Amino acid sequence: MSYILFNGTFHPPEGKLFSPQTLNELLFRDKLKMIKSKLLFWDEHLNLWQLHFQLFRIALPDFIANNGKELRRQIERCLVKNKCYKSAQIQLTFFNTGKTISYLIELEPEADSAYPFDADGYSVQLFHQIYKSDSPLSSLSTGSETLWEIARTAIPGRKEIPIIMDRNQNLLEVPGANLFLVRENQLLTPNRDEGTYINPAKRVVGQIAQKIQMDFDETNTIREDDLRQADEVFVADDIRGIRFIRAFGMKRYYKKTTSSIAEEFNRLLVQ
């Protein structure tokens, strides 16, 4: 386990740090990816943190001023302290003590020096028990995580991914990632106007689609029939990269375009 950093001070992972009262002061969490000492999607995450503080009606803390310079410095200190240079997931937790905003940095070191691509793929299932509503928080992980956790519990297989839908049976997302369908020369993905979670990786996937001359279509209505008619399906997020979907029920998918997009995703962000 790694050293953690709380408000600029290191603590050993086995040490007791939080009281129940501190945990009650939790505001929100977020995760970042580091590969080859490079913090990925920094500007996008900085915008998300600023949006959260605006929603909570809390003044922006000094550590995210100047493009998050101080918080970035503390994250880099934590990476060096833990001798973590290849790859890691970085979890940031923000607390409101009433007098000040506190932050916690935790690391999960990883062995890969790029986003891995699992050629065996995953299967998807529709999650019907609870539908996602459209609200100002729907496009944020903060407003989605409880539903994601319920869906993961209902469909617990390591290689099974639940698809979240709205009350009109439109496909929206999978937990923590955006959904993409390849059909001929089109790349379809749900529109954020329907309450879809928007991950920072979506911007890069759109850029790749343009580069390889695919029509990138953010549409309001993607249904189960579209899933069955697709040639390829994949999901994408900034932590795990591109994940190939091999199956939906009896339907099986190709992966040629998905593999090319995954390769370009790594080239743009890592190499």
Long-range contacts (C-beta under 8 A, 24 or more apart in sequence): 2-78, 2-82, 2-84, 2-106, 2-107, 2-108, 2-109, 3-78, 3-81, 3-82, 4-78, 4-104, 4-105, 4-106, 4-107, 5-74, 5-77, 5-78, 5-81, 5-104, 5-105, 6-102, 6-103, 6-104, 6-105, 7-102, 7-103, 8-74, 10-78, 10-81, 22-95, 22-97, 25-95, 25-96, 25-97, 25-98, 25-102, 26-93, 26-94, 26-95, 27-52, 27-56, 27-58, 27-94, 27-95, 27-96, 27-101, 28-52, 28-93, 28-94, 28-142, 29-91, 29-92, 29-93, 29-94, 30-91, 30-92, 30-141, 31-89, 31-90, 31-91, 31-92, 31-239, 32-75, 32-89, 32-90, 32-92, 32-238, 33-87, 33-88, 33-89, 33-90, 33-238, 33-239, 34-79, 34-84, 34-87, 34-88, 34-89, 34-90, 35-86, 35-87, 35-112, 35-113, 35-114, 35-115, 35-269, 35-270, 36-85, 36-86, 36-87, 36-113, 36-270, 37-79, 37-85, 38-270, 39-72, 39-75, 39-90, 40-238, 40-269, 41-200, 41-201, 41-238, 42-68, 42-72, 43-67, 44-200, 44-203, 44-238, 45-200, 48-140, 49-94, 51-140, 52-94, 52-140, 52-142, 53-101, 55-136, 55-137, 56-96, 58-96, 58-101, 61-100, 61-101, 61-103, 63-101, 63-103, 71-103, 74-103, 74-105, 75-105, 78-105, 78-107, 79-107, 82-107, 82-109, 84-109, 86-110, 86-111, 86-112, 86-113, 87-111, 87-112, 87-113, 87-114, 89-239, 113-270, 114-266, 114-270, 114-271, 115-240, 115-241, 115-242, 115-262, 115-265, 115-266, 115-269, 115-270, 116-241, 117-241, 117-242, 117-244, 117-259, 117-262, 117-263, 118-243, 118-244, 119-244, 119-255, 119-259, 120-159, 120-246, 121-159, 121-243, 121-244, 121-245, 121-246, 121-247, 121-253, 121-255, 122-159, 122-160, 122-161, 122-235, 122-243, 122-244, 122-245, 122-246, 123-159, 123-160, 123-161, 123-245, 123-246, 123-247, 123-248, 124-160, 124-161, 124-162, 124-163, 124-174, 124-227, 124-233, 124-245, 124-247, 124-248, 125-155, 125-160, 125-161, 125-162, 125-163, 125-248, 126-162, 126-163, 126-165, 126-171, 126-224, 127-151, 127-154, 127-155, 127-162, 127-163, 127-164, 127-165, 128-165, 129-154, 131-165, 131-166, 131-167, 132-164, 132-165, 132-166, 132-172, 132-195, 133-166, 133-167, 133-195, 134-166, 134-194, 134-195, 135-195, 138-195, 138-196, 138-197, 139-192, 139-195, 139-196, 139-197, 139-198, 140-197, 141-176, 141-197, 144-173, 144-175, 144-197, 148-175, 148-176, 149-175, 151-175, 161-235, 161-243, 161-245, 163-227, 166-194, 166-195, 169-223, 169-224, 170-194, 170-220, 170-221, 170-222, 170-223, 171-222, 171-223, 171-224, 171-226, 171-227, 172-196, 172-197, 173-197, 174-235, 176-237, 176-239, 176-240, 177-201, 177-235, 177-236, 177-237, 177-240, 177-243, 178-202, 178-205, 178-235, 178-236, 178-237, 179-222, 179-233, 179-235, 180-205, 180-233, 180-234, 180-235, 180-236, 181-222, 181-226, 181-227, 181-230, 181-232, 181-233, 182-214, 182-230, 182-231, 182-232, 182-233, 182-234, 182-257, 182-258, 183-226, 183-229, 183-230, 183-231, 184-231, 185-213, 185-214, 185-215, 186-214, 186-215, 186-217, 187-214, 187-215, 187-216, 187-217, 188-217, 188-219, 188-222, 188-226, 188-230, 189-216, 189-217, 189-218, 189-219, 189-222, 190-218, 190-219, 190-220, 190-222, 191-218, 191-219, 191-220, 192-218, 193-220, 194-220, 199-236, 199-237, 199-238, 200-238, 201-236, 201-237, 201-238, 201-241, 201-265, 202-236, 204-265, 204-268, 204-269, 205-236, 205-242, 205-261, 205-265, 207-268, 208-261, 208-264, 208-265, 208-268, 209-261, 211-264, 212-257, 212-260, 212-261, 212-264, 214-257, 227-251, 231-257, 232-256, 232-257, 232-258, 233-258, 234-258, 234-261, 234-262, 236-265, 241-265, 241-266
